[in-house]
Amino acid sequence: PSPPPPPIPLSLTMLPLWLWEPLCCRLRPRAAPLFLAGLLWAVGRRAAAYFPEERWAEESPLLRPRVQITLTARNSQHGLSAFLGRLERLHYPKDRLSVWVATDHNVDNTTAVLREWLVNVQGLYHSVEWRPMDEPKSYFDEMGPKHWSDSRYEHVMKLRQAALNSARDRWADYILFLDTDNFLINPDTLNLLIAENKTVVAPMLDSRSAYSNFWCGMTSEGYYKRTPAYVPIRKRDRLGCFPVVMVHSTMLIDLRKEASKQLAFYPPHPDYTWSFDDIIVFAFSCRQAGVQMYICNKEHYGFLQVPLKSTSTMQDEVDSFIHMHLEVMVNHPPLEPSKYLSVTPKYPDKMGFDEIFLINLKRRPDRRTRMLRSLYEQEIACKVIDAVDGRAFNSSQMKALGITMLTDYEDPYSGRPLTKGEMGCFLSHYNVWKEIVERGLQVSVVFEDDLRFEIFFKRRLKYLMKEVEKAALDWDLIYIGRKRMQVDRPEKAVPGVRNLVEADYSYWTLGYALSLRGAEKLLDAKPFDKLLPVDEFLPVMYNKHPVSEYMEHFEKRDLRAFSVEPLLIYPTHYTGDQGYVSDTETSMVWNNEKLKTDWDRAKSQKTKEQAKIREAAQNLDVSHSPIDSASRDEL
């Protein structure tokens, strides 16, 4: 039902009926209210002033609230340009923002980077307060740059309190605390947080793990407590703005609220007896003041780095930032650097390989752009190989290449025949193998364009290949990423080489290292005479395919195949994920363009996540490199 019409002003009732009644009667029922509304607006405008001198202009809008943005940085040189670039791109008038910046105890060039930025932007913001401390380079009681000692906690609490006092002194309406390893990818974050109208509110930040910037539970001693409420919020199964016991790292405080006057970082509340930690001290202060903290996950606001172990190095920190940036780029644009800082050049290399190939379809420029940027951020050089587009491949081209399908081939899980996408995928890899042989490349890496990298990827792969060389391992192919299909028994660990197992039946050709001899073996098998998908062909060649009928077509099956354990790359998306696209699975049957294979997606095993590996089948005998333990994966 339509809402009741608005009351008719006196000025309208004074109009003669002949002016408006016939018009309203001739209008359609839905159009009549619109006509009346327009007429009321016009009459209202006319009646706004009886005499010309009584006319007035509309009132101007209110100025935006005044916000102090607080940055505390230590040893952050590697990520500052990206962090400040995101800060510059916030959709908020800069003349309503003041910037408060403190940095200290640095062993890198954090102070110089911040000084350069502040000099260049100070005229854009309402005000800038700069608190650098060049000496000392470390705290007297810390074990390393990633160790949080008591003196470090106390110093950070004093800094945050100084920033809070500064915001109160300058009559700021809000204060936004931002850690420099937090990256706001949503330019509307500040506006969205203000709109929540909470005393203390934080945007939920994503990471490569379950870790985020909030707690749902706390023990009686003030430590983290796992609760059933955390994961549904973190995974966005529940959306909203939720009351929680703790928010940290990035949060907005409304200084207009009466209770905010009682909030403090330092000194701790007189009744405080918990751990000497700035985030716990502030959470206790909120509790004593009767202020509820909130975490919002309605939008994707940004990302944060997972904390490293206290024994981690600065290189670990740099690599952790790079990995976080790679995760951002899976579904979002890259973190572009600040416009007000000089950019440090990168120097890509081939990680000790003769060549690194990247296979990409020309009609997937988005994937090419993302992968090239991801490799560049890791300083990895590559050669792009234009993939064969199976969708555009016809029977004449197949005949010219001498391609014959493997007799009676059916997908082992869905029963469907080979798709045009799978044929194009095979030919793309085949062309790389040919180039390896033609150029005599001893050791190469092959990447597809729909993968994501694990943390410390470059260091871990280089470390592995050094161990392989040191052990004089006789190898042809090493999976860097795969889907393990045999999940009933463990794979055999390789003696003398950490993080390596003998590969059993596996899917996916996301990424692998290939020797010259391995490429020769694959070509010598003459796969065009009995074509099947490339990730079925490889297990046949190392004699681990479960369908013996397929293996009987290939006499020599002596490919020496291994796999990294744990894996170093994974798919960007799986079946059912938002953004999932498969050019092999969701294609069409090779000899029937009318028969598409989208019907098969539910049955497909290739693009689903790794099936659960039985406890007895876990590769527990694999020894691990020290790099694997550099980061912690925690809540």
N, C-alpha and C positions, 0 to 999 in steps of 0.2 A: 504493500500500500504506500502511496505517496505521502510525504509528511504534510501536516496541516499548513495552509498558506500563511504567510506572515501577516500581521495586522496592517490594515491599509491606513496610511497616514492621512491626516486631515486634508493635506494639500491635494491628495489624489481623489478623495470623496467629493471635493469641490469641483472636479472636472465634470463636464456634461457627459451623460450616459452615451450620447451618440458618438463620443470620441473613442471610447474604449470597449463598450459592451459588444458591438458587432464584431470587432476584431477578435476578441476572446472567444466568442461563440464559433467563429469560423475556423479557429485553430484546432489542430488535433489535441486530444486530451493531454498527451505528454508535453506538447509544445506550449500550452497555455501557461503553466507555471514559469517557464523560461521567459516568455514574453512579459509576464507581470513583473518578474524580477528585474528584467532590463528596464522596464518602464519606471519601476520604483527607484532604480539607481539614477535614471535620468532626472526624475522629479526631485530626488534628494539632492542631486548636484545643483539643480536650479534653485531649490529652496534653501541652500546653504547660506545664502546672503540675500537679504531683501534689497539693500542698497549696495551699489558697487564698492563703496569704501569699506564694507563689512567683509568682503571676501578675504580669505587667508589661504596660505600654502599648507600642504600636509606637513606633519611633524617628521623630522628626520629620524632614521632608526637609531637604536641604542648602539653605543660602541661595544665591541666585544670585551669580555672580561679580561683583566690583566693577569697574565700567567708568567710565573718564573720557572724556567726550565733549568734543572740542576744536573750537571754532569760531573761525575767523579771518575777519573781515568788513571790507570796505572798499567804501564807496559802494553799499551793498546795501539801502537803505531800501525801494525799490520791491518787493522780493521777500521781505523779512524776515518779514512776518506769515505768509505762506504757508509759508515754510521752517520757522519755529518751530512753526507749527500741525502740520506733519508730525512734527517732533521730539517734540512733546507726545503724539502718538498712537502712539508706539512701544509695543509690547507687552512692557514690561520694567518691573520695580518701580523707581519713581523713587528710593526710598531706597537703592538699590544703584548709583545713577548720581551722579557728580559732574560739574559743568559748568565748563569752563575757556573763557573768552571773551576775545578780544583784538580791538580795532578801532583804526584809526589812519588818518591822511591822508584824511579824509572831506571832501567838499564838499557832502554832503547831511546828512540827519538820522539817519544810521545809529546814531551814539552814543546819541542820545536814545531811539530805539526800543529798542535793546538794554537800556538802563538801565531803561526802564519794564517790560520783560519780566522782567528779572532780579529787580527789586524784588517783582514779583507772584508769582514762582515759587520764590524762594529757599527757602521753607519746605517745598517739595515734594521737593527733591533733597537728597542726602546733604550736598553742599557746593557752593558756587559761588565761583569765582575770577574776578575782573573786572579787566581790564587795558586801560583806555581811554587814548587819547592824542589830545587835541583839536588840538594844533598840532605841526608845520605841516600845512597842507591838502594839500600835494603834495611829491613828492621833487624835489630840486634838479636832477636830471639827466633827468627825464621830460618827454615831449612832450605828454602829456595823461593823463587819468585811466585810459585803457585801455592805456597804454604800460608795458611791463615793462622798467624800467631796471636796471642792475647794483645800484644802491643799494636798489631795491625787492626784488629777489631776495634780497639779503643780509639785509634786515630780515625778510622772510618766513621765511627759513631759521632765523634766530635765534628768532623767535616759535615755530616748530614745535619747535625744540629745547627751549625753555623749557617748552612744554606736555609734551613727553616726559619731561623731568626732573621736572616736577611730578607726573606719574602714577607715576613710579618712587618718588618720595619718599613719596607717600601709599599705597604698597603696592597700587596698583591691579592687578587681574589683566589688564585689557585697556585699550587706548586706541583710541578711534574718532575718526579725523580726518574732519571734515565741512566741505567748502567751502559757503558760503552760497548758491551758485548751483547746488547739487545738492539734489534734492528726493526724499526717500524715500517713495514711495507705498505700499510694502509695509510694514505695521506689524510684521511678523515679521523684518525684515531683520537686526537685531542678533542675535536668537536663531539664525537660519539661518547667519550667518557664524561665530558661536561654535561651532556644531555641526560646522563643517568641520575644526576642529582644525588650523589652519595658523598658522604664525608671522605671515605677512603675507598677508591675503586681502582682496579687494575685490569688491563687487557690481557687475556690469556695468550701467551706466546708459545709457538710451536718449537719443537726440536726433533732430532732424529730418534729420540727415545720417548719414554713416558714422562720424562722430566719436563716440568714447566715452572712457572713463577708463582705457584700457590700451594698451600697445604689444605687438605680437608679435615685432617685430624692432628691432634697434638697430645703427647703423653703428659702425665702429671708433673714430669720433670722438664717439660718444654721442648721435647724432641719430636721429630717427625713420627707420625703414626699412620699406618695404612688403614684406609677405610673404604667401604664399598662405594662411597660417593665419588671418589676421585676419578676413576677410569671413565665412567660415562660422561663426565664433564670434559675430561682431557681428550677423549675421542669424538666429542661433539655429538654423542648420542642424545644428550640433553643440551638444549640451547637456552641461553638466558643470561641473567646476571645473578650469581648465586652467593649467599653468605658463606664465608669460609673463615677459618681460624688464622690464616696467614696469607698475605700477598707480599711480594718483594721484587726487587730489581727494577721494575717499571711500575709506577703507581702515581695516581693523581690524588691530591689532598685538597678539599674545599675549605679554604681558610675563612670563608664567610660564615661557616657553621660555628655555633657557640662552643660545641664540644671540642673543636679542633684546637682551641687554646690550651687544652690540657695535654696534647700529644707532644712527645719528646723522644729523641734518640739518646740524648746524654744530658745529665747523668741518668742512669737507670732509675726507675721508680724505687722509692724507699723500701717497698715490700718485695722487690725483685730478688730472687735467689737462683734463677736458672742460669743456663750457659751464657758466657760473656760473648754474645753474638748480636750484631746490629739488627738483624731482621727479627730475632726472637725478642730482643729488648723492645723494639717498636710495637710488635704484636701485643706484648704484655701491656704497654702503655695504652694501646687502643682498648684493650679489655678493661683496664682500670677506669678509663674515661667513659666507658659505655658506648664506644664507637664500634660498629660492626664493619668488618672489612668485606669487600665484594670482589669477585672475579667475573669478568664478562667474556663470553665466548660466542656472541652472536655473529661476529665477523671474524675473518682472518686478519689479525692485527699486525703480526710480525713473528720474528724468530729470535731464539736465543741459543747460545752455545751451551752444551752440556759441560758441567764442571769437570775439570781434570783432577787427577790425583795430586796430592801435595808434593810428590816427588817428580812430577812432570817438568819438562823443560820448556823454554820459550819457543823452541821449534815445534813442540807438541801443540802449544797454544796457537801458533800460526797455522798449522795444518788443521786444527780444529775449526778455526774460522773459515778456512778455505772450504772445508767439507760442509759447514753450515750454509755457505753461499751456494754450493752445488745443490743442496737440498731445496733452497729457495727457488732455484731455477727449474726444478722439476715441474712446478705448476704456476710459477710467477715469473715476471721479468727479472733480469739480473739487478743486483744492487749497484747502480751507477755511482761513480765517485763524485765527491764534492766538486762544484764548479769553481771553488775558490782555493783549491789546493793543486799543487803540481803533482802529476801522476808518476809513480815509480815504475820504470819499465820492467817487463818480465822477459826472461830468456828461455824460451821452450827448447827442450831437447828430446831425444828419442829413448831415454832411460837405459841406454846401453844396447838397445835392439838395432838391427839394421834398418828396419822400417816399421812404422805403425800405420795400419790401414783403417780408415773409417768408411764403412759402407752406408750409403744414404741414397734414398730415392729422390730424384729431382723434384717430384711433386710433394715432397715433405720438407720444404725449406725451413719450417719451424724447428724440426728435429735437428737439421744440419746446424742451424744457428746456435741452438742450445748446446749441442755436443761440442762444437768448435770453441764456444766460450768456456764450457766446463773443462776441456782439455787445456785451453790457454791459461785459465786460472790456476791449474796445477803445473803449469810450465811444461806441458807435454806437446811435442810437435807431431803432426800426423799428415798423411796423404789421403785426400778424399777420393773414394772410388764411387762413381755413379752406379747405383744398383740397377740390375735388369728388372724392368717393370713387367712382371708376369701378366698383369692385366692387359698390357698392349701386345703381348706375344701371340703370334698366330701359328697355325699348323705349317705354313710354308717355311717360317723361320726355324721351327723345330726340325723339319725335314732336312733343311740345309745344314743344321748342326749334327744331324745323325742321331737325334734323341729318340729313344724308345723307352716307354714306361716299363717298369718292373712288372712282370706278369702277375696278375691277381693281387697287386698291392692294395691293401686297405689299411686305413689308420687303425692301429692296434686297439684303440679305445672307443672310437666312434663308428668305425666301419666304413667311413666315407673314403672315396678315392682321393688321389693327390689333387691339390688345388693349383690354380695358376699362380697364386701368391707364393706357394711353396716351391714351384718350379723356378720362379724368378729369384727367390732366395738362394736356391741351390746354385743357379748360374752365376749369381753375384759372388758367392764364396769361391766357386770354381775359377772365376776370372782372377781372383786374388791369388789362388794357388798357382795358376799359370804364371803370373807376374813374378812370384817368388822364385820359381824355377828358372824363368827366362833371365832374371837379374842375378841369380845365384845368391840370394839372400840367405844367410846362414840361420838367423833367428829373427822372427817377425812377430808382431801382435796384430790381431784382427779384432776390431770393434764393430758392433752394430750400433744403430743410432737411438735405440730406445732403452738405454740402461742408466742406472744411477750407481755412483761410486761409494764404496765404504770409506770410513775415515782412515787417514794415513795411507791411501791407496798407493801412491807413487813409491813411498818409502818401503812399504811392505812388499810390493812386487819386485823392486830392485833387490831387496834383501833376499827374497826367495830365489831369484835367478842366480845370485852370487853363491848361495848354498848348493843349488843344483850344479853349478859349474865346479864348485869345490869338491863335491861328491862324485864328479865325473859320471853323473846319471845318464844312462842311455835312454833318451826320450825323443818322442816325435811330436806329441801334442800335450799341452797342459791347459785344462779348462781354468779360466779365471772366474767365470760365472757359468752356472748351469742349473738345471733342475734335476735333482737326484731321483730317479725313478725306482731303483731297487732300494727298498726301505726296510727289508726284513733282516738283513745281516750287515755287520760293519764292513767297511772297506779297509783294505790292508794299508797300514802306514808305511811310508818309505823310510828305511833306515838311513840315518845320517842327514836327512833333509827335514827341517821343521816345516809344519803347515802344508804337508803334501801327502796325498793318498793315491793308490792305484784306482783309476776311475772305473766304476761299474756302469751299468746301463743308465744313460743320462739324456736329458733333452736340453734344448736351447744352444744356440751358438752366439750368445751375447758378446762373449769375448774369450779369446784363447791365444796362447802362444803356440807358434808352429815352426818347427825346424825345416831346413831345406829338404832333408831326407823324408820328413813327414809329408811335405807337399808332393814330393815325387811319388810316394806310395799312393797318395790319394788320386793322383792323375793316372798312374799306371793301372789302377783298378778299372779304368775305362767306364766310369759311372754313367755316361750318356747311353750306353747300350742297355742299361737296366735302371732307369732313373727312379729314385725315391727321395723323400725329404732329406735335407742335409743332416738334420739331427737324428734321423734313423740310420743314415749312411755311416756316420762316424762310429756309433756303437757296433755296427756290423764290422767295420774295418779293424776295431780292436777286440773283436770276437766276444762281445758281451751283450749282443741283442737277444731278447727272449724268444723271438720268432725264428726258429732254425731254418724255415723255408727261405727266408730272406738271405740268410748267411750262405746258403748253398749256392747262390748265384755268384759269389765272389770267392775265388779260390784262395787267394792270399789275404789273410786277415791278421797281419802281424804288426799293426800300428801300435806303438808304445804310448799309451794314453794315461795321463795322470790328472789330478784335480787339486787345486788349492783348497785347503781346509783350515779355517773357515773361508768362505768365498769372499772375493773382493769386489764383485759387482753383482747387481740384481736388476730386474726389470723396473722401469719407471712405474708401470701400471700392470695390474692383473685383471683377469676377467671380472667384470662387475664394478671395477673402480671408475670413478668419474674421470673422464679423459682417456679411457681405454680405447685404443685403436690397434687392430692387428691386420697388417697387409697380407699375412699368410693364412690365418684362420678364417677371417671374414672376407673371403674372396669368392671365386667360382671354380667349379670343377674344370680340370684342364682341357677336357674335350667336349664340354657342354656349357657354353656361356650363359644359357638360360637357367642353369642349376646353380644357384648361389649357396654358400655354406653358412650363412648366418644361423640357419636352423640348428647347426651343429655346435654352436658356442657353448651351450649348457653341458654338452658331453665332452668338450675338448679338454684334454689334460695338459696341453702345452702352455696355455696362458693362465692357468690357475696357479695359485701359490703352491709352494712345496708341500706335498702331503706330509702328515705327521710321521716322523721317523720313530720307529719303535725304540724303546729304551735299550733293548739288547742290540740294536743296529747302530747306535751312536758311535761315531768315530772317536772314541775316547783315548785310543793309544797314540794319537797324533801329538807330538811335542810342539810347543808354540814359541814363537820368537818373542823377545822382550818388547817389541813394538806393540804387540797385541794388548798388553796390559797397561798401556800408557793412559787410557781413558777409562772412566767408570760410567756404567750405564745404570743410573739410579733415579728414583723418584725424588 
